[in-house]
Amino acid sequence: MQQLLSLKPDVIVAEATPAIAVAQMATSSIPIVMSPSTDPISSGFIRSFARPGGNITGVANMFGDTTAKTLDIIRLVFTGAKNLAVLISNNPTHPQLFEVASKAAARIGMSAGRFVAPNPEDLKKAFAEMKAGNVDVAYVLADPVRPALPAVALEHGIPTVFQVNSYTELGGLMSYGPDILPLFVMAAHYVDRILKGGTPAEMPVQQPTKFVFAVNLRTAKALGLTIPETVLAMADKVIE
């Protein structure tokens, strides 16, 4: 980060909460654009969505708000499932998101277990632990994309549902969450406004308006699963 600051940037774009936290610790004067943040108020990045109040503004992703609906979808597909694995990393937002997922799972009669893979090389160990624990389905909390993850899940025969919707293109079974690309477009608009003299403290933080439910039928077939027609009818995107 110090090497970046030595370049004297006019603005810093930080993707995901860990990077935003590092940037916040490094500077209180250079504008920082969140692209995006899971919970910017609880993370201490901003004072409010309407008036951020410091050198940070940008986009929030509302992943916590989509969890209950995701678990409802999981129940429709896995009607007899009892054991939900929640895959987390060392992302500081994940403990709170796990609690949200655990409560949502309990409401539909499932128990949620925490499985940790801080780094990409830890994924196989985490999924092996899920397999040994007789997990029915895994719910992967949002992080910068780890491309190997869907293949590792398939290798262990574990159906996996993601918060980040780009994973279905990589072979993930299902995903539900904000449409990611528009969030980066929003971030670019913040950069443009800041470079034209805008002040982050007075730029309201935006939240997503479009959410995408995607299903990968190729992965379902490889896992020996049949996705109910009622669920497919709900999908915004079906990969065949």
C-alpha positions in Angstrom: 0.0 0.0 0.0 2.8 2.4 0.7 4.2 1.8 -2.8 0.8 2.8 -4.1 0.6 5.9 -2.0 4.1 6.9 -3.2 2.6 7.3 -6.7 0.4 10.1 -5.2 -2.9 8.9 -6.7 -5.8 11.3 -7.1 -8.3 8.5 -6.1 -8.1 4.9 -4.9 -10.6 2.3 -6.0 -10.8 -0.6 -3.5 -12.6 -3.8 -4.3 -14.2 -5.6 -1.3 -14.0 -5.0 2.4 -10.5 -6.2 3.2 -9.0 -3.9 0.5 -11.1 -1.0 1.6 -10.0 -1.4 5.2 -6.3 -1.4 4.2 -6.8 1.7 2.1 -8.7 3.4 5.0 -5.8 2.7 7.4 -3.3 4.0 4.8 -4.9 7.4 4.1 -7.5 9.8 5.4 -7.0 12.4 2.7 -6.9 10.6 -0.6 -10.5 9.8 -1.8 -11.4 6.1 -1.7 -14.1 4.6 -3.8 -15.6 1.3 -2.4 -16.3 -1.2 -5.2 -18.2 -2.6 -3.4 -18.5 -2.9 0.4 -20.7 -5.4 2.2 -21.6 -3.3 5.2 -19.8 0.1 5.0 -21.4 1.5 8.2 -20.7 -1.4 10.5 -17.2 -1.6 9.0 -16.6 2.0 10.0 -16.0 3.2 6.4 -18.8 5.8 6.4 -21.2 7.5 8.8 -24.3 7.1 6.7 -25.4 6.2 3.2 -26.7 9.7 2.6 -23.6 11.6 3.9 -20.5 9.4 4.2 -18.7 12.1 6.1 -15.1 11.3 5.3 -12.8 10.4 2.4 -14.7 7.2 1.5 -17.7 6.8 -0.7 -18.8 4.3 -3.4 -21.0 1.3 -3.7 -22.5 -1.2 -1.2 -23.6 -4.7 -2.2 -26.4 -5.7 0.2 -25.2 -9.3 0.5 -26.6 -9.6 4.0 -30.0 -8.6 2.8 -30.2 -11.3 0.2 -29.3 -14.2 2.4 -32.8 -15.1 3.6 -34.1 -15.3 0.1 -31.2 -17.4 -0.9 -31.9 -19.9 1.9 -35.5 -20.1 0.8 -34.3 -21.0 -2.7 -32.0 -23.7 -1.3 -35.0 -25.2 0.6 -37.0 -25.4 -2.6 -34.2 -27.3 -4.4 -33.0 -29.4 -1.4 -36.2 -30.3 0.3 -34.8 -32.8 2.7 -31.5 -31.0 3.4 -30.5 -30.6 7.1 -26.9 -29.6 7.1 -25.7 -26.3 5.5 -22.0 -25.5 5.2 -21.1 -21.8 5.1 -17.8 -21.2 3.5 -15.9 -18.2 4.8 -12.4 -16.7 4.4 -10.6 -14.2 6.6 -12.9 -11.4 5.3 -13.8 -9.3 8.3 -17.5 -9.2 7.2 -17.9 -13.0 7.2 -18.5 -13.6 10.9 -21.5 -11.3 10.8 -22.7 -12.7 7.5 -22.4 -16.2 8.9 -24.7 -15.3 11.8 -27.2 -14.0 9.3 -27.0 -17.2 7.3 -27.2 -19.4 10.5 -30.4 -17.7 11.6 -31.9 -17.9 8.1 -31.0 -21.6 8.0 -32.6 -22.2 11.4 -35.9 -20.7 10.2 -36.1 -23.3 7.4 -35.1 -26.2 9.6 -31.4 -26.4 8.7 -28.3 -26.2 10.9 -25.4 -24.1 9.6 -21.7 -25.0 10.1 -18.8 -22.7 9.5 -16.0 -23.9 7.2 -12.9 -21.7 6.7 -10.7 -21.4 3.6 -8.6 -18.2 4.2 -6.7 -18.8 0.9 -7.3 -20.5 -2.4 -5.0 -23.4 -1.4 -7.2 -24.1 1.6 -10.3 -24.9 -0.5 -9.7 -28.6 -0.9 -9.2 -29.1 2.8 -12.4 -27.1 3.5 -14.5 -29.2 1.1 -13.0 -32.4 2.3 -14.1 -31.4 5.8 -17.6 -30.7 4.4 -17.7 -34.1 2.8 -16.7 -35.8 6.0 -19.3 -33.8 7.9 -22.1 -35.0 5.6 -23.0 -31.5 4.4 -26.0 -31.4 2.0 -25.2 -28.0 0.4 -22.6 -25.3 0.7 -23.3 -21.5 0.8 -20.3 -19.5 -0.2 -20.0 -16.0 1.2 -18.9 -13.1 -1.0 -15.2 -12.5 -1.7 -13.1 -11.6 -4.7 -13.7 -14.5 -7.1 -11.5 -17.6 -6.6 -11.9 -19.3 -10.0 -10.9 -22.8 -8.8 -13.8 -23.0 -6.2 -16.6 -24.5 -8.4 -14.3 -27.3 -9.6 -13.2 -28.1 -6.1 -16.8 -28.3 -5.0 -17.8 -30.5 -7.9 -14.8 -32.8 -7.3 -16.1 -33.4 -3.8 -19.7 -33.8 -5.0 -21.1 -30.9 -2.9 -23.8 -28.6 -4.4 -22.7 -25.0 -3.9 -24.7 -21.8 -3.9 -22.9 -18.5 -4.2 -23.5 -14.9 -3.2 -21.4 -13.7 -6.2 -23.2 -14.4 -9.4 -20.2 -14.7 -11.7 -19.5 -18.1 -10.1 -22.2 -19.8 -12.1 -20.4 -19.0 -15.3 -17.4 -20.8 -13.8 -19.4 -24.0 -12.9 -21.1 -23.1 -9.7 -24.5 -24.7 -9.2 -26.6 -21.6 -8.3 -26.1 -18.0 -7.2 -28.3 -15.1 -6.0 -27.1 -11.6 -5.4 -26.6 -8.2 -6.9 -25.7 -7.9 -10.5 -22.0 -7.2 -10.1 -21.1 -5.4 -13.3 -23.3 -2.4 -12.7 -21.6 -1.9 -9.3 -18.3 -1.4 -11.0 -19.8 1.0 -13.5 -21.2 3.0 -10.6 -17.7 3.0 -9.0 -16.3 4.4 -12.3 -18.9 7.3 -12.1 -17.7 8.1 -8.6 -14.1 8.3 -9.8 -15.2 10.6 -12.6 -17.0 12.9 -10.2 -14.1 13.0 -7.8 -11.6 13.8 -10.5 -13.9 16.7 -11.5 -13.8 18.1 -8.0 -16.4 16.2 -6.1 -16.1 15.5 -2.4 -16.5 11.9 -1.1 -18.0 13.1 2.2 -21.0 14.5 0.4 -21.5 11.8 -2.2 -24.2 9.3 -1.1 -23.3 5.7 -1.2 -25.3 3.7 -3.7 -26.8 0.3 -3.3 -27.7 -2.2 -6.1 -31.1 -2.1 -7.8 -30.8 -5.3 -9.8 -30.4 -8.8 -8.4 -29.8 -12.0 -10.4 -30.7 -15.6 -9.6 -28.7 -17.9 -11.9 -28.7 -21.7 -12.3 -26.1 -23.9 -14.0 -27.9 -27.0 -15.4 -24.7 -28.5 -16.6 -23.4 -28.6 -13.0 -26.8 -29.9 -11.7 -26.5 -32.8 -14.2 -22.9 -33.5 -13.1 -24.1 -33.7 -9.5 -27.1 -35.9 -10.4 -29.6 -33.2 -9.3 -32.9 -32.2 -10.8 -33.8 -28.5 -10.4 -37.6 -28.1 -10.0 -39.4 -26.3 -12.7 -40.7 -23.8 -10.2 -37.2 -22.9 -9.4 -36.1 -22.6 -13.0 -39.1 -20.3 -13.6 -37.7 -18.0 -10.9 -34.2 -17.8 -12.5 -33.0 -14.8 -14.3 -30.3 -16.8 -16.0 -30.1 -20.5 -16.8 -26.9 -22.0 -18.1 -27.5 -25.2 -20.2 
